[in-house]
Amino acid sequence: MKSFTKAYEVVVNNFYSSTYAFFLYVMFLGITLFSLIGIYMLLAAVISLFGNFDSTIYYSIIGLTAVVFAFLASGFKGAYVRMIHDVLKREKPRTINFLYFGLKFAHRFFLIGLVKVLVLVFAFSPLAVTYIIDSSLLTSNLLAQIIGGIYGLGIGLIVVYAFSLSYILIALFEFDVKKALLGSINLAFRHAPVFLPLYIIYIFSVLLGFIPILNFLSWLVLYPTALMSLIIEALNHQVELR
């Protein structure tokens, strides 16, 4: 846990820089969200001028808007990781660098998220098939519910953990999607005693971020500390990724 202690010291000693990086992340997420909502409302209004259309066209616009938001949000999250790395190097986050990096590599971060979703869908397919064949098995049988819950939670955590370092590897080394995924799986499971405790703290900081009052402590201190500790360990093991 030396990396966590080091990360905490860096975050506290560079509190303004780490906070500014988080501010950029939240600001661009907000700008993107409200801009896309405005665009949707404008398109819906224009379409309504030409008569009443089937609701499918509105759902299609909502779906497209959601995809665009997910694409840009992925890039901004990757840019935030990059800025936390800059803080680690005692460099000040810059708005133009954040925006440039986020937009340049947004497609890679988005593909990572898309692959993770597809893997999760495939992993949960046995539960879906079981429900389709006999829905009562998962709705009225307690033992089946327990087994299904353990399987779902277990496989979900394994998949999420396997992908946990992929964003970091792209942000740090600008890996392509395939190399980032393989590198993440390699480090996450080969060095589980190192990365797993830090990732648990990272997940805890995210969950803590939804609790009023404590969320400020989490987002501004614990979350960047946990993220930076993962970055430090990724840098310590980078020789295995070449």
N, C-alpha and C positions, 0 to 999 in steps of 0.2 A: 504493500500500500504506500510505498515511498512516493510513487508517482502522484497519488492523490494528495499527499501532503505538499509536494512540490507545486502541484497545480493550484491548490488552495492559496499558497503563499503568493503565487504569481497573480491570481485573480484579485486577491485583497490588495496587493501592492500596485496593481494596475486596474483598480476598480472602475475608473472613468472609461478606460479603453474597452474593457469587457462589457460594460453597461451600454456604451455607445454602439458596439457591435450588435447587441440584442435589440437596441432601439431601431437600428437600420433594418433588422430582420422583421420586426413587428410593423414598422412603418411601411415597408414595401409590400408586405402581405396585406395590410389594410388598404393601401392605394389600389392594389390589384383587385381585391375583392369588391370594393365599392365601384371601381371603374367598370368591371365586368357586369355588376348588377345594373349600373346605369346603361350600359350598352344593350343588355337584355331588355330592359324596360323600353328603350328607344326602338329596338327592332320589333318588339311586341306591339308597340303603338303604331308603327308604320304598317305592319302586317294587318292590323285590325282596320286600317283605313280602307283596305281593299276587300272588306267583307269578312264574314265569319268562316274561319278555316277550322279544319279538324284539329283537335287538341294535340295530335301527334307532332305537328310542326312546332308547337310551343315546347313540348317535351324534348324535341330534338335540339332546339336552341339551348334549353337548360343543360342538356347533356354535353353539348359542345362547349358551353361556357364553363362547366365543371371541369372538363378535360384541360382547357386552357389554364384555368386557375391551378389545377394540380401540377401542370407542367411548369408554370412560373414559380409556384410555391416550392417545388422540388429544387429548382435552381437557387432560390433565396436561402433555403435551408443549407444547401451545399456551400453557398457563399458565407453563411454564418460560421460554419465549421472552419472555413478558410480564415476568416477573421479571428477566430479564437486561436488558431495556429499563429497568426501574426502577433497576437497579444503574448503568446508564449515566447516569441522571438523578440519581445519588447518593442514591436513595431505598432504604430497607431493605425487603427482601422480607418480606411478612407472610403467615403461614399461612392466615388467613381469606381474604385477597385471592387467594391462589393457588387455594384450593379453590373460591371463588366464581366466579372467571374461568374456571377449567377446566371446571366443570360448566355454566356459562351458555353457553359457546361450543363445547362438546364436539361438538355436532351439525355445526357448520361444519367443524371440523377433521377429523371423521370422514368427512364427504362429500368433502373434498379428497382424503383417502387412498383412498376408494372409487373416485373418478373416475380417479385415477392408476393404480390396479390395472386398471380396465376399459380404459384407454388402452393399458397395457402388454400386456394380453391381446390386444387388437385388433392391436397392432403386431407381436406375435410369432405371430399367426395364420398368416402365410405359411409359417413354419417348421413349424408344426403340420400344416398341410395337406400340405406336401411330405412330411413323415414318414408321414402316413396313406396317401398315394398310393404312395410307394415308400420304405419305411423303410430299405432297404439303401443308399439314396443318402446318407443322413446318418450311417450307421453304418460303412460300409466304404469310402466314397469320400473320400479325404483332401482333395482340392480342394473338394468340397462342404462338408466339415466346416469348412475354413478360411473359406470364404465365409459359411457359416451363422454361424460364431463371430463374424466381423467385423460381420455384419449385426446379430446379436443384441446384441452388446456396444455397438455404435454407437447403435442405436435405443433401447436401454435407457438409456444415458447421456443422450441427447438428451431423452427423456421426463422422466427424473428431474430433470435440470437445469431443464427448462421449469417444473416444479412447485416448484422449490427455494425460491422467495420467497413462495409462497402462504400458508404458515403465519405467516411474519413479517408480512405485510400484514394478516392477520386480527388477529394479536396486537397490532399497533401501532395500526391504524386502525379495527378492528372491521368490516372489509369483509364483504359477503356472499360466498358461494362463487364466484359468477360473476365479480364484480369482482376478487376476489383472484386467481383463475386468469388472467384477462386481464392484470391488472397484473403478475403474475409473469412471464408470457410476454413482455410488453412490455419490462420492465426487463432480464430475463435475456438476451435476444437483442439488444436495441438497445444495451445497454451491457455486452456480453460482456467486453470488455477489463477492465472494472471488477469485475464480479461473478464471472466464471468462475475467476480465480485464487483468490479468496477462498473460493469454493465447493469448489474442489479441496482447499484446506487444511482446510476443514470436513469433507469426506469422509475425508481422511487422519486427522484427529483421531478420527473415529468408528472407523475401522479400528484405529488405534493403541490405542483403548480396550479392545480384546480381547487385548492382549498383557500378560501379567502384569508387575507392577512399573511398566511404562511407562503402564499404564492410569490410575493415579492422577494422573500428570502430565498426561495427556491430558484426562480428565474434569474435573479441577479447574482447569486453566490453559488448555491449548490449545483444547479444545472450546468453553468459554464465550467465549474470545477470538475464535475464528473466527466464532461465532454473532453476537457483538456487532459485529464488523466488518461483517457483512452487514446488521445492523440499522442501523448508522451510514450505510451507503451507501443503504439504502432510504429513510432520513429525508432524505438529501441530494437524492434524486430524487423526493420525494413530490409535488412540484408537477406532475409529469407524470401523476400518478394521479388528479388531481381532475377 
